[in-house]
């Protein structure tokens, strides 16, 4: 799973490990990400003889980090890919005492003094750039204080928990089941929140007072510059900040720093820190200034970790931070409807109505991003127009001839309508409608073939770019082909239909005649049956007449003679007719 080059790097990173670490994996055999997790951790374990894997059958997907077969309190529920891969590596190095992301001793002592037990759970997105910072901080705290446990959860794999907890922003940190923190956060900020909820054993913290010539509040470009220039004058300098870089670290790309073509916020922050450490400056990160008192000529600064510093000069360079509206309830809904990063938290608001407060560069960029627009592409298209080619559109002139038309639409992005404006599909649909209307209103197809620009003029006159994110510059007819004779085909189809109707009616009449014939035959047979029935009654009537005395024997014989004489006459007559 891991590339060979990355494995070689990991072998170098793990070369000096002293402890023995185990990935204690619990995963369901049916879990769709089982193989992905096992392969990743196996590849990592292969990079050091001090790391091993143990796979157990479980109900979900998770693994715990063990050191020398003892629990460390660090658990991952998910596959630590992307940015969280660094969190996994740092967790191992920190547990082995090789980590480099621990704060200074005073801050570490504050962590050790936290009252426990504390059970932390952080829900993350593997694409979030702020999540790893929070995960790494809490893992470091877990390493420093045995009363703390921390579990990273990939929210994408546990949607039921995300919905149940109503999480609408990442990272979301829960302490013993209750929301503690949402969004980016540094060591000092998270420590302050834990101290406020759980408290600290003050007896374990030494109160210190240090004296300086200059104290600088803020670790952004301005604060670092002030500290460096003060140190160059031979002054004793301390810089108090939550983190070096400040708001700059949140910037993905920086292109307005003269002499530097392009850099990122993290790179610039790292460069600031490297430059600062070239001078004898006390860097006091992960702190907030709680209060400043003026005692005589001295400014006494109290920090969030209980320290006190004094200096005759105090420089304030606190820079920028998230802008809040300061409306009632705002703080309560951070992470539950109030968000500050459209890249990380935007997916939680898909399909919902979102209000963006602020109309500056950041506000416009956020609105465009939430609307699903690509800012860079839009800006490029506003300068360099784009050609949209329609599919082949069929239309029929009044004389019944089909024309197949393809058009090329040259558009330019309209920045003012980028948010909320319709996209390319709408442009194509409207142009298609205009082509069908234009061709359909032509008396003959030859009129269109002779003047294809008539289509362009008609379509452009309809204001097709209204309500879209584009401005139509031109519509060019790329191709017009003659298709089928739809009119003749329709007439042929109609004649065929008429023939089939006539055949159906003739068949109906024939069937009716056959039925009538069958009916008359049945009627004839019925009459013949009645004659036979009547003839059968004659002997019975004669018998009754003889019994009743109405007919004598002589009368009967005379009748028989008459019948015989009649039959003889009929036979003689029949013979004569045959001879003739």
ABEGO torsion letter per residue (X at the ends): XBBAAAAAAAAAAAAABABBBBBBBBBBAABAAAAAAAAAAAAAAAABAABBBBBBBBABBBBBBBBGGBBAGBBBBEBBBEAAAAAAAAAAAAAAGABAABBBAAAAAAAAABBOBBBBBBBBBAABAAAAAAAAAAAAAAAABAABBBBBBBAAABAAAAAAAGBABOBBBBBGGBBABBEBBBAAAAAAAAAAAAEBBAAABBBBBBBBABBBBEABAAAAAAAAAAAAAGBBBBBBBABBGEAAAABABBAABBGBABBBAAAAAAAAAAAAAABBBBBBBGBBBABBBBBEABBBBBBAAGBBBBBABBBBBAEBBBBBAGBBGAAAABGAGBBABAAAAAAAABGBBBBBBEABAAAAAAAAAAAGBBAAAAAAAAABBBBBBBBBBBBBBAAGBBBBBBBBBBBBBBAAAABGBBBAAAAAAAAAAAAAAAAAABABAAAAAABAAAAAAAAAAAGAABGBABBBABBBBABBBBBBBAAAAAAAAAAAAAAAAAAAAAAAAAAAAAAAAAAAAAAAAAAAAAAAAAAAAAAAAAAAAAAAGABBAAAAAAAAAAAAAAAAAAAAAAAAAAAX
